Amino acid sequence: MESVALLLTAMLFGGMVLYSAGFAGFLFAVLPPDTAGASIRRAFPVFYLLVIATSLLGAIFVWSSDTLSAVLLAVIAISTLPTRQILMPAINEASDSGKKRRFAVLHSLSVLITLAHIVISGWVLVRFLP
């Protein structure tokens, strides 16, 4: 069970880092801004579902051996729900209506949430070390 939790947490950590720092940046570097933006809009809901599922499964598999890690992973899953369902649509609405300041604030909040999730999942990974 702990090995599965370790693999899920590693997938969560690596996936978040790659997606947020690699994939999103890559799209904006190689595609016109409108195309990159549209692609990101389609991809982020799937990204958030992956974060929710992976962190929740990791929490379940680590629960019996490390309750703190399970709680931390559950916090990631739970806090991703409003990020996906409320914050992401608000970011899209701000962008669509040309509210640049609102977009900047909301997007910055989503970046901070993702960075916090990366840090938390990294800490959980370190907890697996002997």
Residue, then its C-alpha position, 0 to 999 in steps of 0.5 A: m500500500e505504501s509503495v502505491a502511495l509513493l508512486l501516486t505522490a511522485m506522479l502528482f508532484g511530477g505531473m504538477v511541476l511538468y504541467s504548470a512549468g513545462f506544458a503551459g510555458f511550452l504552449f505559449a512559446v510555440l503557439p500564437p497566444d489565442t491558440a495557446g490560451a484556448s488549448i490551456r482552457r481545454a487542458f486545465p479542467v483535465f489537469y485539475l481532475l488528475v490532481i484531485a484523483t491522484s491526491l485522493l488515491g494517494a491519501i487512501f493508500v498512505w492512510s494506514s502508514d502515515t496519517l499526516s501525509a494522508v491528510l496533506l494529500a486530502v487537503i490537496a484534493i479538497s482544495t483543488l475542487p473549488t479551484r477547478q469549479i469556481l476559480m478557473p471559470a472566474i479566471n476565464e470570465a475575467s479574461d473574456s470580458g477584458k478585466k485585466r486586473r481581475f484576471a491577474v489577481l485570480h490567475s496569481l491566486s491559482v498559481l499560488i495554490t498550485l505552488a502550495h500543492i507542489v510544495i505539499s506533495g514534495w513534503v509528502l514525498v520526503r516523508f517517504l524517505p527512511 
